[in-house]
Amino acid sequence: MLEITVHEIKEKCPVYKTGDKMMIDDPEIVPEGTGALCTHAFSALLHYVLILEHDWCLAKLGLTTPEDPDHAYM
């Protein structure tokens, strides 16, 4: 299962606020763990979600930092 958390919003967002979560259990979005679903955000995340569900080598994907190898940053 993949948990996506909003850590920062750079512009105005009418859907999400910092701390909101989205839960994905491939191939389903888990409604109980997901607040609102923004089509703009989801379309940007979709290709990362598919990769992360099947290949958890975040360093190889360039999505993490040495200080925090267990979390992906996009």
N, C-alpha and C positions, 0 to 999 in steps of 0.2 A: 504494500500500500504506500502511496506517495502523499505526503502532506505539504501543501504549498501555503506559505504565510507571507502576507504583505508586510514588508519591513520599511519601505519608503515609497512615497508618491511624489514624483518630481513636478507634476503639473496638477491642475484641478481634476479630480475624479468624482463623478456623481454616483459611482457604484461602490467603490471600496474605500476603506479607511485603514490606517496602520493597525496591524494585528488580525485583520480578517483572514480566514482560512478557506482552503479548498482541499477536499480529500478525493483522491482518485484511486480506485482499486481496479486496475486494468481489466476490462475496458470501460468500467462504469465510474461515473461521478457519484460519490456517496453523499446523498442529500443531508443525512444527519450531521455530517461534519463540514458541510459547505454552506456558506451564507449565500449571498447573491452571486449570480454567474454573469459576468460581463463578456459578451461575444468578442469585443475588441481584445481584451486581455487574454481570453482563452485561445483565440486564433494565434496570438503571439507565442503563447506557451506550449501549444500542442506538439510541435516537433520535439521540444525538449522533454515533454512528458513521456512521449513514446520511447525516446532513448533512455531516459532515467528509469523507466519501468523495467527495462531489460538489460541495462549495463550500468552497474553502480560504481564504475571507476571514474569518479568525479574529477580527479586530477588529470586523467587521460583526456577527458572531455574539455578541460580548461575551465571548469565551472566552480572551482573552489580555490581557497588560499591555503598555504601551508599551516597557518594558525588555526584553521577550522575545516579540517578535511572531511567532516561528516555532513556538511551542508553545501548545497549548490547555490550560487549567486548568479542571477540573470538580470 
